[in-house]
């Protein structure tokens, strides 16, 4: 693990109470889905009805 992954690991463990190493696939897919959701939400807001 490089420094970056270690930092993410520590932050997510402390904040969310789960170990990133055990849930790496879940965590990555969660981030991707969240990004997609935010993107769709923002574009919905910015398009005039």
Backbone bond lengths (Angstrom), bond angles and torsions (degrees), N, CA, C in turn:
res aa  C-N    CA-C-N  psi(-1)  N-CA   C-N-CA  omega(-1)  CA-C   N-CA-C  phi
1 X - - - 1.469 - - 1.525 110.08 -
2 X 1.311 116.33 131.12 1.461 119.01 176.18 1.532 110.56 -83.95
3 X 1.303 117.60 177.51 1.467 121.64 -176.46 1.520 111.66 -59.95
4 X 1.333 115.72 -39.77 1.467 120.38 -176.99 1.529 111.74 -63.05
5 X 1.335 116.21 -48.40 1.461 119.10 179.38 1.522 111.05 -64.76
6 X 1.339 115.74 -35.69 1.467 119.06 178.00 1.515 110.95 -62.60
7 X 1.333 116.48 -42.01 1.461 120.44 179.67 1.520 110.69 -63.66
8 X 1.329 116.71 -46.12 1.467 121.17 177.45 1.524 109.93 -59.99
9 X 1.336 114.91 -43.99 1.461 121.13 179.54 1.518 110.71 -56.65
10 X 1.338 116.44 -49.11 1.460 120.76 -177.79 1.521 112.28 -65.98
11 X 1.332 116.61 -44.55 1.464 120.78 -179.29 1.524 110.53 -61.93
12 X 1.336 116.24 -47.76 1.459 118.91 -177.06 1.524 110.82 -67.37
13 X 1.331 117.44 -35.55 1.457 120.30 179.13 1.524 109.92 -65.48
14 X 1.339 115.84 -42.82 1.457 119.58 -177.36 1.523 111.75 -72.09
15 X 1.312 117.11 -42.00 1.459 120.90 -174.97 1.520 112.27 -77.60
16 X 1.329 116.30 -45.99 1.455 119.96 -169.89 1.519 112.18 -97.80
17 X 1.321 116.47 -14.57 1.447 119.68 179.30 1.514 113.77 74.93
18 X 1.328 118.58 16.78 1.467 119.47 173.04 1.525 109.58 -129.51
19 X 1.328 115.13 160.91 1.457 119.66 -176.70 1.520 109.82 -91.73
20 X 1.314 115.66 122.19 1.459 121.55 -178.29 1.523 111.71 -58.47
21 X 1.323 116.22 -35.44 1.456 120.03 -178.03 1.535 111.51 -62.23
22 X 1.337 116.04 -35.33 1.463 120.17 -179.66 1.523 112.20 -77.83
23 X 1.339 116.09 -24.39 1.462 120.20 -172.00 1.521 112.23 -124.03
24 X 1.337 116.31 31.68 1.468 120.12 -170.99 1.523 111.57 -60.36
25 X 1.328 118.33 -42.26 1.471 120.92 -179.54 1.521 110.68 -67.07
26 X 1.318 116.00 -43.41 1.460 121.13 178.64 1.519 110.17 -61.19
27 X 1.324 115.73 -43.78 1.455 120.94 -176.16 1.523 111.42 -65.84
28 X 1.332 116.15 -44.18 1.470 120.36 179.82 1.522 110.54 -64.40
29 X 1.325 116.94 -44.56 1.468 118.86 -179.93 1.521 110.72 -66.62
30 X 1.338 117.03 -34.17 1.458 120.58 175.52 1.528 110.69 -61.27
31 X 1.331 116.52 -45.11 1.465 119.95 179.45 1.517 111.82 -62.63
32 X 1.343 116.41 -43.29 1.463 120.87 -179.94 1.523 110.58 -63.12
33 X 1.335 116.52 -46.21 1.461 120.67 -179.97 1.523 110.66 -63.21
34 X 1.335 116.06 -40.51 1.460 119.01 180.00 1.517 110.99 -64.03
35 X 1.341 116.94 -41.84 1.459 120.81 178.08 1.532 111.14 -61.41
36 X 1.325 116.01 -44.70 1.457 120.72 178.66 1.517 110.70 -61.41
37 X 1.320 116.32 -44.97 1.450 121.39 -179.24 1.518 110.83 -61.39
38 X 1.335 116.60 -46.31 1.463 120.36 179.06 1.518 111.21 -62.44
39 X 1.330 116.48 -41.71 1.456 120.93 179.50 1.522 110.69 -60.97
40 X 1.332 116.92 -47.08 1.466 121.71 179.47 1.523 110.22 -63.86
41 X 1.329 116.22 -44.20 1.463 121.49 -179.07 1.524 111.19 -60.58
42 X 1.335 116.54 -46.65 1.467 121.24 -179.35 1.525 111.03 -65.32
43 X 1.335 116.88 -41.29 1.464 118.58 179.96 1.532 111.18 -69.42
44 X 1.341 117.02 -31.71 1.464 120.72 173.59 1.528 110.25 -62.51
45 X 1.323 116.33 -43.69 1.459 120.69 -179.09 1.517 111.70 -66.21
46 X 1.334 116.28 -39.17 1.458 118.84 -172.84 1.527 113.22 -82.16
47 X 1.343 117.63 -17.22 1.466 118.09 176.32 1.529 109.52 -83.36
48 X 1.339 117.03 126.00 1.461 120.17 178.86 1.519 110.98 -67.41
49 X 1.304 115.62 139.20 1.471 120.35 -179.63 1.522 110.72 -76.76
